[in-house]
């Protein structure tokens, strides 16, 4: 029995035709590659949330001419549960989200609980002593003003047509 016969398949999926290798080690290697490909394909785009570049909290980074603004979704949390630091151009948001209910009665949980830390590399040099943060309706907004040098360094380039 092949390993692929043990894996439940979705009905709409057509099996991939491939040549069976004579070498059992090569066949095992091909099968492992297929299993990993199928695993990530099953997420249909959701799998990107499992990659290290994403996580909790979800953030948006907005850059204007004068500042960089980071908005982080922290539903069900208070500002006292969150710690924000800025060091060497990296904004770090960390905290802990505690469960409000007892685990022994929980049958299904899709919510995130526990400690988290999210590091955002800032796209510009900012003035650390002028950073402000606000928290409203589960959204943390950190506003980081750019340095004067960063604002002045913007050069507009004219496009010549031929």
C-alpha positions in Angstrom: 0.0 0.0 0.0 1.4 3.4 -0.9 1.5 6.3 1.6 -0.8 8.3 -0.6 -3.6 5.7 -0.1 -3.6 6.5 3.6 -4.2 10.2 3.2 -7.9 11.3 2.9 -8.3 13.2 -0.4 -10.9 15.9 -1.3 -13.4 14.6 -3.9 -12.9 17.4 -6.4 -9.2 16.9 -6.6 -7.8 14.9 -9.5 -4.9 12.7 -8.7 -1.6 13.9 -10.1 -0.1 11.6 -12.6 3.6 10.9 -12.0 6.1 8.3 -12.9 7.0 5.8 -10.2 10.7 5.7 -9.6 12.6 2.5 -9.5 14.7 3.8 -6.6 12.6 3.5 -3.4 14.4 6.5 -1.8 13.6 8.7 -4.8 10.0 7.5 -4.7 9.9 8.4 -1.0 11.4 11.8 -1.7 8.8 12.5 -4.4 6.0 11.4 -2.1 7.1 13.7 0.7 7.3 16.6 -1.7 3.8 15.9 -2.8 2.5 15.7 0.8 3.9 19.1 1.7 2.6 20.6 -1.6 -0.9 19.2 -0.8 -0.7 20.4 2.8 -0.2 24.1 1.8 -2.6 23.9 -1.2 -5.4 22.7 1.2 -5.3 26.1 2.9 -6.4 27.9 -0.3 -4.6 31.2 0.7 -5.2 30.8 4.5 -1.9 29.1 4.8 -0.1 32.4 4.5 -1.3 33.2 8.0 0.9 30.3 9.3 4.0 31.7 7.8 6.4 33.6 10.1 5.9 36.9 8.4 2.3 37.1 9.6 0.7 36.4 12.9 -1.1 38.0 15.8 -1.8 40.8 16.0 -2.7 41.6 12.4 -1.2 45.0 11.4 -1.4 47.6 8.8 1.6 49.9 8.2 0.7 53.2 6.6 3.5 55.6 5.4 2.8 59.3 4.6 5.2 62.1 3.8 5.4 63.1 7.5 4.9 59.9 9.5 4.6 56.1 9.7 1.4 54.8 11.3 1.0 51.2 12.5 -2.5 49.9 13.3 -2.8 46.6 15.1 -6.0 44.6 15.8 -6.2 43.5 19.4 -9.8 42.5 19.9 -10.9 41.8 23.5 -7.7 43.4 25.0 -7.0 46.5 27.0 -4.1 48.9 26.7 -2.7 47.6 30.0 -2.2 44.2 28.4 0.1 45.6 25.7 3.7 46.7 25.8 5.2 48.8 22.9 8.9 49.4 22.4 11.0 51.0 19.6 14.6 50.1 19.2 16.9 50.4 16.1 14.1 51.0 13.7 12.0 48.1 14.9 8.7 48.6 16.5 7.8 45.7 18.9 4.2 45.0 20.1 4.0 42.4 22.8 1.5 41.3 25.3 -0.7 38.4 26.6 -4.3 37.5 25.9 -5.8 35.4 28.6 -8.7 33.1 28.2 -11.9 34.1 30.0 -13.3 30.6 30.4 -12.3 27.3 31.9 -10.7 24.8 29.4 -12.4 21.7 30.7 -15.8 22.8 29.3 -14.4 24.1 26.0 -15.2 21.9 23.0 -14.0 24.1 20.1 -11.7 27.1 20.2 -10.5 29.1 17.2 -9.5 32.1 19.3 -5.9 33.0 20.0 -4.8 33.0 23.6 -1.3 33.3 25.2 1.7 35.5 24.8 2.4 37.3 21.5 5.1 39.4 20.1 5.1 41.2 16.7 8.1 43.1 15.3 7.7 45.5 12.5 10.7 46.9 10.7 9.9 50.6 10.0 10.3 51.8 6.4 11.8 55.1 7.5 13.8 56.8 10.2 11.5 58.1 12.9 11.8 60.5 15.9 11.5 58.1 18.9 10.8 60.8 21.5 7.7 62.0 19.5 6.0 58.6 19.1 2.4 58.5 20.2 0.0 55.5 20.8 -3.7 55.3 21.2 -6.1 52.4 21.8 -9.7 52.5 20.7 -12.2 49.6 20.2 -9.6 46.9 20.1 -7.3 48.8 17.6 -3.9 50.0 18.7 -2.6 52.9 16.6 1.1 53.9 16.9 2.1 57.1 15.1 5.8 57.6 14.5 6.8 61.0 13.0 9.6 60.8 10.5 12.9 62.7 11.2 13.4 66.0 9.4 16.2 64.5 7.4 13.9 61.7 6.2 11.2 64.2 5.1 13.8 66.4 3.3 15.5 63.4 1.5 12.5 62.8 -0.7 13.5 63.6 -4.2 11.0 63.9 -7.0 12.4 62.8 -10.4 11.0 64.2 -13.6 10.2 61.8 -16.4 11.4 62.7 -19.9 9.4 61.5 -22.8 11.1 60.5 -26.1 
